[in-house]
């Protein structure tokens, strides 16, 4: 039979706070520092780990809750996502859902102002692959250069503030050949 000291130790180990001491990515495991103890390699809780999966490994120093069935730390599971004094929350109100990455990128949705924002650090890039198509409803404001491969069909008015150049011919500044006064038609634009 277990002594009272042994039973108390097992009870104390059922649920403990700790911080991630080390992270191993393959297989996904962490070592947790809890009090004076550092655990062996333990799994961490992921939001999904079945047919649908989410990969979001914890980081060293992150506070966790250590759940140890039967009080055995070697059988524990680290539940991540606890803010701490050393790693405070990255938001402070109910309507904000924000993800902040270690390189400074921030993706957030504010349900109060109905605004979705994704801001990448300088030099960041974005790929969106959807070979079935993309449907956007609403006005689009684009800043910066634009390169397109493929055809374009426009229904509606096209306004250009400077010029349109097609096959090297300026729409605004192109000369015509065979210009005649009166009702005659001009020839094709010159390149």
LUMDRENNU-875124 format. One record per residue (C-alpha): residue in one letter; x, y, z. Coordinates in steps of 0.5 Angstrom, whole numbers, padded with zeros to 4 digits, always signed. Each point is the difference from the previous one (the first is absolute). Last residue first. Layout:
REM residues N
aXYZ...
//
This chain:
REM residues 191
x+0009+0104-0168x-0004+0004-0004x-0007+0000+0001x-0005-0003-0006x-0002+0005-0005x-0005+0006+0001x-0007+0001-0003x-0002+0005-0004x-0006+0005+0001x+0005+0006+0000x+0007+0001+0000x+0004-0006-0002x+0005-0004+0005x+0004-0006-0004x+0004-0002+0006x-0002+0001+0007x+0004+0002+0006x-0001-0003+0007x+0000+0004+0006x-0006-0002+0004x-0001-0007-0001x+0008-0001+0000x+0002-0006-0005x+0005-0005+0002x-0004-0006-0001x-0006+0003+0005x+0002+0007+0004x-0005+0003+0004x+0001+0007+0003x+0000+0004+0006x-0007+0000+0004x-0003-0006-0003x-0007-0002+0001x-0003-0006-0002x-0008+0000-0001x-0004-0007+0001x+0001-0007-0001x+0007-0002-0001x+0003-0006-0002x+0007-0002+0001x+0005-0005-0003x+0006-0003+0003x+0006+0002+0004x-0001+0006+0004x+0005+0004+0003x-0002+0006+0005x+0004+0005+0003x-0001+0004+0007x-0007+0002+0003x-0006-0004-0001x-0007+0002+0002x-0006-0005-0001x-0007+0002+0000x-0005-0006+0003x-0001-0007-0002x+0006-0004-0001x-0001-0007-0004x+0007-0004-0001x+0000-0006-0004x+0001-0008+0000x+0007+0000-0001x+0000+0004+0007x+0008+0001+0002x+0001+0006+0005x+0007+0002+0001x+0002+0006+0004x+0007+0003+0001x+0004+0003+0006x+0005+0005-0002x-0001+0005+0006x-0005-0004+0005x-0007-0002-0002x-0006+0003+0002x-0007-0004-0001x-0006+0004+0002x-0007-0002+0000x-0005+0006+0003x-0007-0001+0002x+0001+0006+0005x-0003-0004+0006x+0002-0007-0003x+0007+0002-0001x+0004-0005-0003x+0007-0001+0000x+0007-0002-0003x+0006+0003+0002x+0007-0002-0002x+0006+0003+0004x+0005-0006-0001x-0003-0004+0007x-0007+0000-0003x-0006+0004+0003x-0007-0003-0001x-0005+0004+0002x-0008-0001+0001x-0003+0007+0002x-0007+0001+0003x+0002-0001+0007x+0005+0005+0002x+0007+0000+0002x+0005-0004-0005x+0007-0003-0001x-0001-0003+0007x+0007+0000+0004x+0006-0004+0000x+0004+0001+0006x-0006+0002+0004x-0003-0007-0002x-0005-0001-0006x-0002-0008+0000x-0001-0003-0007x+0003-0007+0001x-0003-0006+0003x+0006-0005+0001x-0002-0007+0001x+0003-0004+0006x+0002-0008+0000x+0007+0001+0003x-0003+0005+0005x-0004-0006+0003x-0006+0003+0004x-0004-0005-0002x-0001+0004-0007x+0005+0006+0000x-0003+0006-0003x+0005+0006+0000x-0003+0006-0001x+0005+0005-0005x+0003+0006+0001x+0005+0002-0007x+0007+0001+0002x+0002-0005-0006x-0005+0001-0005x-0006-0005-0002x-0001-0003-0007x-0006+0002-0004x-0001-0005-0005x-0008-0001-0001x-0003-0007-0002x-0006-0002-0004x-0001-0008-0001x+0003+0000+0008x+0004+0005+0004x-0004+0006+0001x+0001+0005+0005x+0007-0002+0002x+0001-0002+0007x+0008-0002+0002x+0003-0006+0000x+0005-0002+0005x+0008+0000+0000x+0002-0001+0007x-0002+0005+0006x+0005+0005+0003x-0001+0000+0008x+0001+0006+0004x-0007+0003-0001x-0002-0002-0006x+0004+0000-0006x-0003-0003-0006x+0004-0004-0006x-0004+0000-0006x-0002-0005-0006x-0002+0000-0007x+0004-0006-0003x+0003+0004-0003x-0001+0007+0002x+0004+0000+0007x-0001+0005+0004x+0004+0002+0007x-0002+0003+0007x-0007+0001-0001x-0003+0004+0006x-0003-0004+0006x-0007+0000+0003x-0002-0006+0003x-0006-0005+0000x+0000-0007+0002x+0007+0001+0003x-0002+0002+0007x-0005-0006+0001x+0006-0005-0002x+0004+0004+0005x-0005+0000+0006x-0001-0008-0002x+0007-0001+0001x+0000+0004+0007x-0006-0004+0002x+0004-0006-0001x-0003-0005-0006x-0002-0007+0002
//
